Amino acid sequence: GRNDLVYESGSRKCKSRCYLWREGDFVLACDVDGTVTKSDVRGFLDSTLSMVPTHAHDGVCAFMAQVVAPPRARMLYLTNRPAGWAGKTRAFLAKLDQRGSKLPDGPVLCQPADVMAAFAGEVTHAPNPFKTKALLDVSRAGLRLACGFGNNGRDADAYAR
C-alpha cells in the first residue's frame, strides 16, 4: 500500500510517497496525457495549470476503477511530464472525480527532463525510452505488467518490451 513520507532539513520539507507491493502483484500501466486526458498537449497543460481540470475522457475514472478491482492489481501511472511536475500530476489524478468515480491510487513516474524537453516530446511525438526503461525496472523488481493503457504507438512499444 501507499506510505506517505516527509523529509525535513531545517525549514524545508519534501513530501513523497512510497508504495509497498508484493512480488508477483500485477501492474497496470497507464499513460496520463492522451489516455486519461483527451489529448496530449491540452491535457498536459489543462491538468497542471487549471484549478478545475476538465479535459479528461468521460468515464475514464469508472473504467480504471473496474480494471484495478481484482486482487493484487496495482495501478502505475507513467507520464512524459517532467519530474518537477510530479506533485501537480498526482494532485490532478487524485482530484479527478467523474460522477463519484475516482482514479485508483498509484505511483506516478515522470521523466527526468525539464519542462521544455518534456513538452517538445509531446508535441513532436519523438520516441522516448523513459517508459520502456521504467517498465523494465518494475519487471526487475519482481512485478508483472498485466496490461498497459496508452493512446499512441510509443506507449504500445513501451508496454510490449
Salt bridges, closest charged atoms under 4 A:
ASP4 OD1 - ARG2 NE 3.03
ASP4 OD1 - ARG17 NE 3.68
ASP25 OD1 - ARG72 NE 2.71
ASP25 OD2 - ARG74 NE 3.12
ASP31 OD1 - LYS131 NZ 2.59
ASP33 OD1 - ARG81 NH2 2.56
ASP40 OD2 - HIS125 ND1 3.98
ASP58 OD1 - ARG99 NH2 2.95
ASP105 OD1 - ARG2 NH1 3.55
ASP137 OD2 - LYS133 NZ 3.00
ASP137 OD1 - ARG140 NH1 3.05
ASP155 OD1 - LYS131 NZ 2.70
